[in-house]
Amino acid sequence: MITEEILSTLIVVVGFVGIIFIVYILSKIPGAGLIFGLLRRLFVLLWGVVVLALTFFMFFMVGYMAIVYFTFTGSEEGILYQGEPINFLLDDGRRESVFFTLLYAGFCLVSVYITSFFVMLGWKVTRIRSRFNAEIILVMMLLLVFTVFPMVVEEILPDIEVGRYGRYVLGILPLVMYVEGQIKRSRERSDTRYLSSKERFYRNLSEEKSNRTRK
């Protein structure tokens, strides 16, 4: 057991030293800076693709949750397929549900990037930066979901109709996810506004102990 741990540690150390040696050798080659620059740009490009895919998947899951919700509630004002509440458990409903969620994810993704572009353009024109840029982008995306997205669905998927409650759910779910993310981020920064009563109790207890120690 100890031999395996020593061997694994040795492999890691040798691999790390080998990488450093390779980088050192490449740095001595003429034009190596151009190669490293291209590799760095390639890494940034790949990372952007990963972020794009994760964002698309997040919106896809939001659309899927909305489909599941209206499947089990059967709301007449939700998401309708051929005039009836959509049901992803049926063959036709399942296929149309996939098309709908793909369309919703693509629409939200395009809306976010278009809004981000105009926000950045506003920075350059007015030279005024705001710390609420993420909130501005979110609000603009939700407005587009409420107003434009139903018309896009009507044109591309004529058998599907987004009702009043469907717009609310498709807009509220991303908002709830964003608020939860902000609360989690605030808790990680030790912001007491979003701490639970238990977390606040232990924090106050530790502060009292530190104050007693100082005295």
ZITAJO-V333651 format. One record per pair of residues at least 6 apart in sequence whose C-alpha atoms are under 7 Angstrom apart, sorted by the first residue. I is the first residue (numbers start at 1). J is the second residue. Records with the same first field share a line. If there is no record, write none. Layout:
# ZITAJO-V333651
I->J, J
This chain:
# ZITAJO-V333651
26->32
56->105, 106, 109
59->105, 108
60->101, 102, 104, 105
62->173
63->101, 104, 170
64->101
66->169, 170
67->97
70->78, 79, 86
71->85, 86, 87, 88
74->85
75->85
76->85
77->163, 164, 165, 166
78->85, 162, 163, 164, 165, 166
79->85, 86, 161, 162, 163, 166
80->86, 160, 161, 162
81->159, 160, 161
82->159, 160
86->93
87->93
88->94, 97
108->141
111->141
112->137, 141
115->137, 140
116->137
123->129
142->171
145->171
146->167
150->162
153->160
154->160, 161
183->194
186->194
187->194, 195
192->200
